[in-house]
Amino acid sequence: MQELNKVDADAPLEVLADLLEPFLKGLAAIQNKEVQERISDNVFKPILENNKTIVDETDDEEWLAKQEHYHRHVDGGKLHPRT
């Protein structure tokens, strides 16, 4: 995945899904915990660590305010809006 990122950082999601499919199937089929951990550590964790999604704080604050207002009416304000 790191090599793909060097070549094409804007690869379509379909390409990434096709590349990750064997690893997902392997995780589901393999019973050996060590192999599962290696797949997770070497394939999936680097993807999550390299996630470059930028959060727009202003949109997040507006969304949170709307959720707080909504939840006050739905559950009486008992649950946190992100729940």
C-alpha positions as CSV (number, residue, x, y, z in Angstrom):
1,M,0.0,0.0,0.0
2,Q,2.9,2.4,0.7
3,E,4.2,1.7,-2.8
4,L,0.8,2.4,-4.4
5,N,0.7,5.7,-2.4
6,K,4.0,6.7,-3.9
7,V,2.9,5.9,-7.4
8,D,-0.8,7.1,-7.3
9,A,-1.9,8.8,-4.2
10,D,-5.3,9.5,-5.7
11,A,-6.1,5.9,-6.7
12,P,-9.8,5.2,-7.0
13,L,-11.5,3.3,-4.1
14,E,-12.3,0.4,-6.5
15,V,-8.6,-0.2,-7.0
16,L,-7.9,-0.1,-3.3
17,A,-10.8,-2.5,-2.6
18,D,-9.5,-4.9,-5.2
19,L,-6.0,-4.8,-3.7
20,L,-7.3,-5.3,-0.1
21,E,-9.8,-8.1,-0.9
22,P,-7.3,-11.0,-0.6
23,F,-6.1,-9.7,2.8
24,L,-9.7,-9.4,4.1
25,K,-10.5,-12.9,3.0
26,G,-7.3,-14.1,4.5
27,L,-8.2,-12.5,7.9
28,A,-11.5,-14.2,7.8
29,A,-10.1,-17.7,6.8
30,I,-6.9,-17.9,8.7
31,Q,-7.0,-19.2,12.3
32,N,-3.4,-18.4,13.1
33,K,-3.4,-15.3,15.3
34,E,0.2,-14.4,14.5
35,V,-0.6,-14.3,10.7
36,Q,-3.7,-12.3,11.4
37,E,-1.7,-9.8,13.4
38,R,1.0,-9.5,10.7
39,I,-1.6,-8.8,8.1
40,S,-3.3,-6.2,10.3
41,D,0.1,-4.6,11.3
42,N,1.5,-4.6,7.8
43,V,-1.5,-3.8,5.6
44,F,-4.4,-2.2,7.5
45,K,-2.7,-0.2,10.3
46,P,-0.5,1.7,7.8
47,I,-3.5,2.7,5.8
48,L,-5.3,4.0,8.9
49,E,-2.1,5.9,10.0
50,N,-1.7,7.5,6.6
51,N,-5.3,8.7,6.4
52,K,-5.1,12.3,5.4
53,T,-8.7,13.3,5.9
54,I,-8.9,16.9,7.0
55,V,-11.7,17.7,9.4
56,D,-13.3,21.1,8.9
57,E,-13.8,22.3,12.5
58,T,-16.5,24.8,11.6
59,D,-18.7,22.2,9.9
60,D,-18.1,19.9,12.9
61,E,-19.2,22.5,15.4
62,E,-22.3,23.3,13.4
63,W,-23.1,19.6,13.1
64,L,-22.5,19.0,16.8
65,A,-24.8,22.0,17.7
66,K,-27.6,20.5,15.5
67,Q,-27.2,17.1,17.0
68,E,-27.3,18.5,20.5
69,H,-30.5,20.3,19.7
70,Y,-32.0,17.2,18.1
71,H,-31.0,14.9,20.9
72,R,-32.5,17.2,23.6
73,H,-35.8,16.5,22.0
74,V,-35.4,12.8,21.2
75,D,-33.8,11.4,24.4
76,G,-34.2,14.3,26.8
77,G,-30.5,15.2,26.5
78,K,-29.3,11.9,28.3
79,L,-26.9,10.7,25.5
80,H,-24.0,12.5,24.0
81,P,-24.7,13.7,20.5
82,R,-21.9,11.6,19.0
83,T,-23.5,8.4,20.4
